Amino acid sequence: MHKFPIANYQRFSQLPLEKFDQFNFSVYILDLEWNYLFVNKFAAERLGVQASDLVGQNMWKRFPELATDINFQNLRQNLENNVAVNFRTVSPVTLQRLNISGMKLEDCYYCTSSLIPNREDLLNELRQELLKKP
């Protein structure tokens, strides 16, 4: 799960939230009722909101399009049954291709998502790298 040792933590109060804001992928931590406890800066930027605007809100009510998406329905069912998840999908909120991972801790759900670049983004990145070389 993004090479972060989340398995070393069991409860929300133990999580190093300050580290999560340094990641270049999205981190969401939700209570067992699916209310946001934490959203890192990267995630908030991708959603175009302030992280503090999401804290306390229910994920399914804030983003109802997630509740009707089969992939997110499976995410919900698996995490509630304590089954770790990892899948690729297109976000019904941002319409971006994502890799999503999640697992249940004792008192919260820890979820991450990272962007899967499209072909044009990859080609542009390659072009930029080639321009840097002498």
N, C-alpha and C positions, 0 to 999 in steps of 0.2 A: 504494500500500500504506500507507494511513493517513497519507499526506503526510509520511512520514519518509524521508529520503534513504538508504535502506539500500543502494542501488546504489553509494554512495561507499565501501563497505566490502567487503573480499574475504575476510577471515578472522575467526574467532571472537575472536582476540586483539586485533583492531582495534575491536571493537564497544564503544560507550559504554554499558556495562551500567547504570551509575548513572542515566543518562537514562531507561532503559526502566522503572525503578521509578516514574517520575513520570507515566507514561502512564495514561490512563483506558480502556485496552483491554489485552487479554492479549497477552503476548509470551512465546513459547517458543523456545528455541534448543536444538537437538538435534545430537549428533554424527552422523556418517554411518552409525552402527549404530543410530540412533534412541534413544540414551540422552540424557536431559535433561542439558544443560550449564548452563542458566539458565531460570528461570521468574520473571517479574516479580511484584510484590506483588499487582497487580490480578488476575492469573490465579490465584494461590494462594488469594486470598480467595474467588473464584468457585467454586473446587474444594473449599474448606473444609479446606485443608491448609497446612502451612508449606512455603514454596518449597524450603527445604533438604531436606525429606523426599522431594522428587521428584528432586533432582539425583543423577545416577548411575543412576537407574532407567530401564529400557527402556519407552518409551511404550506399545508394543503389549502388553507383559506386565503393566504397571501398570493399563492400561485395556483389557482384552481385548475389550470391546464395540466399541472403535474398529476393531480388526483385522477384524471381520466386517461392518462398515458399508461399503456400496459407495462412499460419498463419500470416506471415509478410505482405502479401498483405492486409489481414483483419486489421492488426494493423495499417497500413498506412491509409486505408480508414476510419477506425473508429476515429483515432486521428485527421485526417483532418476535420472530421465532428463533432469534439468536443465531442466524446463519449469515456469515459474512458474504458480501456481494462485490462483484467487479464486472462491469458490463460497459459496452459502448452504445451510444445512442445519439440522436439529435435532440437537443433541448427544446421542448415546446415553448420555453420562455424566451430564449435568446436566438434560437434556430442555429446554434453552433453545434458542431460535432464534439462530443465529450466522451471521456473515459471516466466512469464514476465508480468509486469504491466506498464501501461502508461497513461498519461493524458496530455491534452493540457492546457498550461497557455496562457496568453495574447500574448506572443511573442516567445514561444518556446514549445517544447515537452519534458516532463520529463518522462523518462523510467527507469525502474529497472528490473534486472533479478537476480534470485537466483538459485543456483544449486539444483537440486533434486537428492539426493544421490541414487545410485543404490543399489541393495540388498547386494552385496559384501562389499561396503563401509559401509553400516549400520551394517553389521555383524562385520566388523573389529572395528568399533567404539564401539560396545557393548563389544567385547573382551577386548579392551583397558580399558574400564570402569571396567570390572570385575577383571582385573589384578590389578587395583588400590585399590580395596577393601581388607581389612585385612582378 
